[in-house]
Amino acid sequence: MTMITRRSFLIGAGAVLTVDLVARFEWHIRNQGKPLILAPEKPDTILHVLPDSGYEIYLGSWDEILERTHREALEDYCGLNMDKAKLKLSDYRMIWEDYGIRPRELDRPVSCDFLAEGLPRAASPSGAAYFLLDRLNIGPDLNGPGNLVGGLEFVDGPMPGNDYLGVSCRDEISISLLQARLNELGENIAVRLG
């Protein structure tokens, strides 16, 4: 099922997102050519926004996944117990049938086939960002007039047959507003470009 949800930032409803702050962000974008991001100094979590791919938001990176072996990825992302001493023949058969990984491939680096077919959507950097931001009260769904600015687009399968899961910012002001809203919620999350 294809699902796209758009959420915008409600200006003036809280103490942080004000008309003056939006004006400051707009001035910075106009004069500096990039969003003003007022991130916490020592964040627990970092969201990466890649402007060259339409302001896509990622939590973690593909490099982190590619550094793992199949065994580590199956344990970390699929919740399987990959302890060699506890695996039975039926476990190896299930791993082959479900993930296409032969026993001798378990300790090899993660393959492109696993990334494309075996990695759960929520484990991808875009899917992890989706679930993190979806659980937070970022702002209302876009559904009518109001003092709304910018926004995020939550995509769960943009078209039939495509299982992409991710979040993107609509524009540069949305990047600044996302960080300001995360700060207002008390989340120790930093938004970083690139």
ABEGO torsion letter per residue (X at the ends): XBBBBBBBBBBGABAABBAAAAAAAAAAAAAAGBBBBBBBABBABBBBBBAAAGGBBBBEBAAAAAABBAAAAAAAAAGBBABAAABBAAAAAAAAAAAGBBAAAAABBBBAAAAAAABBAAABAAAAAAAAAAABBAEBBBAEBEBBBEEBBBBBGABBGBABBBBBBABAAAAAAAAAAAAAAGBBBBBBBX
